């Protein structure tokens, strides 16, 4: 039975999957999570609703996987030889325009997740936890290189610091996050908290 389900789920080509994810994100920007329906996704992508449910199980998983697919590359693959270089390289994955669009989507999705347990579960399992695990590998390499001491108190808050700067830039400064802002924040806040020299 599992083999049959896997075979059914694998019928969508990577190109078609990317096309579906792009359409889902477009709909999400247009109407928001609560108003987005599987009927609308099916109509927009010329798919059957049954195919969408068979492949993704439901709206929450489909939306979060679309967000995950939209993220550029794997965090863990970045290895410049220094933590500062790695963090700056991660920030360079998206230009300012893409970063602003991602910020808007993440903010809307995070707000919707608070009132939707299925979305919160999918958000944590499919997006937050995998990215935190990848990020921890980047940090662990810095520890292994001797750049950061393993007993540094700020280590457990590094993801909070990075996500916080990204998420609150619009609320505090009424401006979208940019590469320039996040690089300056990383050098002024994150790296000093970890005891890493920035010059």
N, C-alpha and C positions, 0 to 999 in steps of 0.2 A: 504493500500500500504506500509506504514511504517513497519507494522508487517511482511509482506512478505519479505521486504528488510532485516530486522533484522534476520529473520529465515535463509535467504540465507547466510548472513554474519557469522552466528554462526555455520555453518556446519563444519568448520575446528576445529579439536581438539586442545587443548593446546599443546600437544606433536608435532603435525604436524606444528602448528604455530611456535613453537620454532625451528623446523628443517628448516622451510622456512627462518626465520630470520637469522639463522646461515649461510645459503647458501648465502643470500643477502650480509651479511657482508664479507664473503669470496670473493665474486665477487667484492665488493667495494674495498677491499684491492688489488685485482689483477689488475683491470682495471680503477679504479677511478669512480667518479660519472658520469661524462659526457659520458663515453663510456659504462656505465652499461645500459642495455636495459631490458625491460620486457620480450622480447623474450629469452634473455640469462637466466633470472631468471626462466622462465617457463621450459626451457630445463634442467637447473641445478637441479631443484626441481621436475621434472617430473609432472608439473602442466599445466593446460591450461591457456593461457593468459587471457581468459575471467574470469576465477576464480580469478586470481590475481587482475584484474581491479574491479571486483565485490566486493572483500573483502577490497581492499585498495584504490581504486580510481585512483591511478597512482603511478609513480616511486617515487616522492618526499615523499609522505605519507608512502609508504612501507619502504623506506630507513630510514627515521627518526624513525618510529615505531620499526624497527629492532635495531637501536641504543638505543632507550629507553628501549627495552626489555633486551638488553645486560647489562644494568646498574644494579649493585647488590643492591637489596632491596630498600626500601623507606627511603629517608633522614629523614623524619619526625618521623619515628619509633625509631630513635636513641635517647636515653635519659639516659645518664650516671649520671645525677645529677649535672654536671658542663659543662660550654661551652667548656673549654679546652678538657675535656673528650669526649664530643660529637664530636668536630672537629677531634680529633685524631681517634675516632672510625670510623668516616666517611672515613678517609684516609685508614683505615685498611680493608675496604671492598674489595679492589683489591690488589693483590700482584703486585710486580714491573713489572713483565712480562705483566700481563693484563693491567696495567696502561700505559705501553708504547704502547701497541696495541691500546688502547682507545685514547691515545693522538694523534697517527698518523691518526686515523679515524676522530677524531673531527677536526683536523687541515685541512684535505683534504675536509671535508664536509663544514666547515666554509668558505673556499676559494671558493668552488663551489657555495655556497649560494649567494655570492656577485653578480654573473652574472645570477642567476636563481631565479626569483621572487617566483615561486611555492615552490622551496626548502627552500627559506628564510622564507616564511610564515609557512610552515610545521615545520621548525626548531624552529621557535619562539613559535608557538602554542602548539606543541606536546612535545617539549623537554625543551627549555629555560624557558618558563613561568611556567610550572608545577614544575620544579626543584627549581626555585626561590621562588615559593610559599611555597614549603616544607622547604626550607632553612630558610625562614623568620619565620616559626613556631619554628624552633630550636633556632633562635636568640630571638624570643619573650619569650620563656621559660627562657632564660638567663636574660632578662629584668625583667620578673615576679619574678625571684628568687632574684633579686637585685644585680646580678653580673655585669650588664652593665646598665649604665644610659641611659634612653630613649632619652636624648638630645645630646648624643655623636655624633659629626660630622662624624666620620668614619663609623657609622652604615650603611649609604646609599651606602658605597663603599665596604662592606665586600665581596660581591659576586665578584665584579671586582678584588679585591685583590686575592681571592682564584683562580679564573679562570685564572687571569693573570700569576700567578706563574706556574700553570699547563701548560699553553699554551706557555709561553716564555722560559721555561727551555731549550728546544732543540735549540731555536734560539740564545740565549745568551751564554749558556755554552756548546752547542753541546753535550748535554747529555739528556737522557730521564728523565721525572719526576719520582721520587722514593718516597716511603713512608718516608724514612729518610730525604730527602730534604724538602718535604712538611710539615713534622712535625716541622722541625727546622724553616722553614719560618713562619709557623703559630705562633710558640712561640716567634719569633724575631720581627715579623711585625704585624700580624693580631691582636693578643691578646693585645699587648701593645697599639695599635691604639684604641682599645675599652676600655682601662683602666683596663684590666684584668691581674692580677698577674700570672706569669708563674712558680713561685717557692714556 
